[in-house]
Amino acid sequence: MTAQESHTTVDIRNRKRRSKGRLRAILAAVGVLGIGAAVTLAAWTDTEWIFGGSNTDTPIGTSVFEIEQNVYDGQSWQNRENWPTDATAGKLNFTVAATSLTPGAVVYAPVQLRAAPGSIGGTAVLNGAVAGPNTNAALFAALTYQVRTGVTQANCNAAGIGAGTTIVAAGQPLTANGTASFPIGAATNATTAGTPVDVCFQITMPSTATSSALQGQTVTPVWNFVATSS
């Protein structure tokens, strides 16, 4: 082999080595670019909106809770929830006999409670009486009362009151709170009220209340029912 041929052979081998090196470099670069492309490729997006509602397709809202009373005063059902005065409270009608009590006398008065149209139901408790206008303290302290539910207007008397459910036991002072709550059913719908709950009050002037200081006096006991939604 001549010197020229030897030189040519070396050049060819060197070119082959350089070509292989460049190929490896190119392949490596492609690999790097390929990884980078996987990270930065654009992607589809889809935005889903949701909102709070109900299964009747109406917005989220609050319920209505309102109790009405009927004291058989000719005004039918009323909502009287302000501070109890002669002008705002419903008057329990204990009949004309209540104006001239004597020792041993017993008088009765009915009232109804119900959930107003569109109202949810709940439970009610009776708070003891406070002394309203024209109240003689001695007579207020001398009188006793009892209250029962489930006694209709027609049966709110001596013969019928015993069939009811006791809320205030007989013989309690006017200030005694009810010892049991009672349910008030929800209204049927937005235009129909709930089923009325009948309540019967009984006031007694004990036969022992014979002090002459009690003669010619008056009292105005004022109670309130506190209803809680359920």
Secondary structure, DSSP 8 states (H G I E B T S, - for coil): --HHHHHHHHHHHHHHHHHHHHHHHHHHHHHHHHHHHHHH------------B-TTS-B-------EEEE-SSSS-SB---S---TTTS------GGGGG--TT-EEEEEEEEEE-TT---EEEEEEEEEE-TT--HHHHHH-EEEEEES--TTT-STTTGGGSEEEEEEEEETT---SS-EEE---SSSSS----EEEEEEEE--TT---GGGTT----EEEEEEEEE-
